[in-house]
């Protein structure tokens, strides 16, 4: 199971995402990291479901190269998620909140993982799905300059935070996430893992409370 599988079982909820429903925040630039994290969490907690598309670029340390993929993701409370990668050999990750099924397109068998029994790092998935507690699962800080320099990019107009999982068992070392300062919607995510891999996710087509049907999260052989 690849790096994203390890992240997804628990990823990317940062997956995916964040919601603004009847909430009118003040300008994010004046917020401290804690204040901004509070606004993000309120936004996440306000939605019942979320759907989005994404592009993913992962630097695989053992191969010393970047691997790029595209896909879509859907999340629904409580704990349901589905991530589909494009392409004939794309993987599918489907969870009803209790079991995670991992399957490659074209194959007849799927790997089933019981979430409560497996040591699967799911903070990111829960967060992106709006199901976790941001400041319960992560230490939230401004991005340190050394780590920012390693990303070699412009900060742009997003508000960036560094999130470090509080669970020691997590394979995620840290996440660097960029949010729209007004809506608090997550736009970009960098995931640093203990394997040395670095994944970058660009999120778009974000839709909140679209009425995602429960059947989307049912694994069908």
N, C-alpha and C positions, 0 to 999 in steps of 0.2 A: 504494500500500500504506500503510495507516494506521500510526499510531505504535506500536500493539501489534505489528503485523507486523514492524516493524523490530527490536523488542525480542525477539520470539519466535524469530526465525531463529537465534539463537545458542545471555527473559523471559523470570516471572511468572512454573533453572531456575529468580531466585530465581525461573517460574515460575518444584511444584511442587515439594520439600519435604523434610521433615526426619523422621528416624526414630530410635526408641528400641528397641533389641533387645539384651537382656541387659546393659544399661548402667544403672548406678544412680548418678546424679550427686549431688553435695552441693548444698545450697541455692544457687541462682544469684545471690542478692543479694550474696554475699561475693566473687564472681568479678570479676577484672579483665576488661576487654574481650577481651584475648588469651585468658585462661583460658576464658571463656564461648564464644569463637569456636572454641576447640579442642574443647569439648564438642559444639558444634553440628556441627562437621565429622565427628566420630566418629559422631554420630547419622545424618547424611546418608549416610556411607559404608557404613553397616550394612545398608542395604536394597537389594534388587534392583529393585523397582518401587514405584510410588506412583500413587494416583489421588485426586482431590479435586474439589470444586465451588468456585466462586468468584463473587463479585460484584465488578465493576470500575466505578469512577467516574473519569473522566478530564476534567480541566480543559483544554480546547483553547484555547490562547492566541490563535490567529488568529480564532477564533469568539467568544472571550470568554464561553464557557458550558461547563457540565458535560454530559458524555455518559455515561449509565449503561448497563451491560450485565451479563448473567449468562452463565455457561458452566461447562464442566467440562474437566479436564485429566488426562492420563495420561502417565507417564514410565516408562521402563525402560532399564536398562543393557544395552549401551553406547550412549548417545547418542540413544535413541529418544524421541519425544515426540508428543503429539497434543493439540490444544486446539480445542474446539468451542464456538462461541458460539450461544446460543439465538436463536430467531426465524427467520422465513422468509428473511430477508436476512443471517443470521448467517454469519460467516466460519469456515472450517476451516483449521487449520494442522497438517499431518501431516509428520513427519520420520522417516526410517529411520536417521538418523545421518549420512547422506551428502548427501541431497537434502531440501530443504524444499518442500512443495507448499502453495500458498495458493489457496483456492477459496471462492467465495461460493455459498451454497446457491441452487439454481435455475439456476446457470450450468453450461455444458457444458465449459468450459475452465478449466484451473488454471495458475497461474504456478509454474514450477519453478525453484528456486534451488539451485545447487551450493554447499554450505556452505563448502567449502574454497576456492572461487573468488570468493565474494562478500564484500564488506566489511559483514558483518552482525554487529551486536553481540549475541553469544550468552552473555555471562557470566551474566546473570540466569537464562536458561533452564537452563543447565548447573547452576547452583547450586541452583535449586529442584528439579531432578531428582536432586540428590544426586550429580552426575557431576563437578563441578568441585572445585577445591581452594580453599576459602574464603579463606585467608590468602595464597594464591598469586595469586588473581585480584583481590583487593580489599585496600585499606587499611581496617582495622577500628578504629573509634573510638567513644567515647560520642557521642551526638547533641549537637551544639553548640546552645546556647540560642537563638541567632538563628534557626537552621533549625527548631528545635522550635516556636518562637513562631509561625512562618509556617504551621504545620500547624493551629494553633488547636484543639488537642484535649487531653484529659486523658491522662496516661501510662497510667492504669489499672494493672492488675496484671502487664502484660507487661514483659519486659526488652527495651529498645530499643537498637539499634546502628545506627551510620551506616557504610555500606559505599561506598567510592569505588573504581571500577574502575581498575586499574593500567595497562590498555591505553589509550593515548592516542587510538586510533581509535574507541573506543566512543562511541556517541551518548548513552549514559547518563552523566549527571553524577554522580549518587549515588543510593543507595537507603537509605531509613530503614525498618528492619524490626523488628517486634515479635515476640518469641518467648515461649512459655510457659517460665518460668524453671526448671521441674522437668523437663519432657519435652524441652525445647529444640525443640519443634515450632514452625514459623513460623505465625503467626496473621494478621498484617497486614503489608502492604508498601506503601511509598510510593516511586514511581520518578520522579526528577527528570531530565528530558532537556534536551539543548542547544537544543531547539526552543521551550522555555518551557512545554511541557506537563507536567502533574503527574497521575500516575495512582495511584489508591488501590485495592488489592486486599484483600479480606477472604476468607480461606480457611476452608473447613469441609469436613465429611464426609471427612476425610483418612484414607486407608487405605493401610497399608504392607504390602508383600509379599502382595498379593492374588492373585498369579498372573496378571497381565495378559498376554494372549496376544499373540504377535508379529504376528498378522494385524491387530491394531488399528492398527499403524503402517505398513500397506501402503496405498499410494494406489491406489484403484480408480476407473477412469474410468466 
